[in-house]
Amino acid sequence: MYKPPPPLPGGYLVGDEVHWCGKGHMLDDGDRVVYGEKGEVVGPTTLEVYGRVGEGVAVLFHGSTVWVH
């Protein structure tokens, strides 16, 4: 029987548009995100970021190949 995934934290939905609100940051793929850059929510965090798996959302920023958790 199908069991739907739990809702994302903060009421976000996959596909929601979000914006980077921090200082410029270099991503693992060498790309850089800057203040105000648009991204898309792609799911829950899957990496252990500060010991909080699933307590945030993963975001893919335009032109990047890695998700930001």
N, C-alpha and C positions, 0 to 999 in steps of 0.2 A: 504494500500500500504506500502511495506517495505521501511524504511528509514534507511540507513546505519549509524552506530554511527560516531561521529566526529573523526578526526584523534587524536592520542595521542600527547601530547606535546613533543617537541624535535625530532620529526620524528621517535620515537620508535614505534615498532610493538609488539603486543602480541606474546610472544614466544622468543623475543630477549634476548640474554644472556648479562647480565650486571655484574659488579663487585662492591663490597663494597669498597669505597675509603676513608672512615673515620676511626676513632679510633674504637676499639672494642666496641660493643654495646649489651646490654642485651635486648632481645625481650620480648614482653608480655607473651609468652608461656614458658619463662625461658631459651630458647635457646639463643645462643650468635653468633653474626656475627663478623668476624675479617677482617682486611684489606686484600683485594684481593679475598675474598670469592665470588664464582659465585652465581648468582641468575637469575631468569627468570621473565621478564615483564609479568604481568597477567592482566593489564588493567589500567584505569585511577585511580587517587586517589579518594576515595569515602568518606574519613573522612575529617572533617574540620581541616586540618593541617595548622596552622598559618593563618587561614582565606582564604586559597587558594584551595578550592575544585576544582578538575579537572585540576589544573595547574601543576601536576606532574604525575608520574606513580607509580603504586603499584607493588612491587617486592616480589616474594616468593623465599627465600633462601633454598638451599638444606638442608633437615632434619628438617626444621621449619614447624610449622602448622599455623603460622600467616603471613599475608602480611606486608611488610614494606612500608609505604606511604611516 
